[in-house]
Amino acid sequence: MADLSTSTDTTFSYSSQPAHPLRPVFISVLAAKVLVAAFLLTTVSMAPPVAAESSYAALN
């Protein structure tokens, strides 16, 4: 059986690859999406409740 610890041709080095140039833009867009989602959820949760009966009574 072959000793796998001595073979060096299958060794991968991920640290040698440069970072993608648009990575900061991607992270900024994701952060902006999270902030907008949090803002929208906050505004919806702070809205006053609306009773369905009052809105349907105006149609009669």
Secondary structure, DSSP 8 states (H G I E B T S, - for coil): ---GGG--TT---GGGS---TTHHHHHHHHHHHHHHHHHHHHHHHHS----HHHHHHTT-
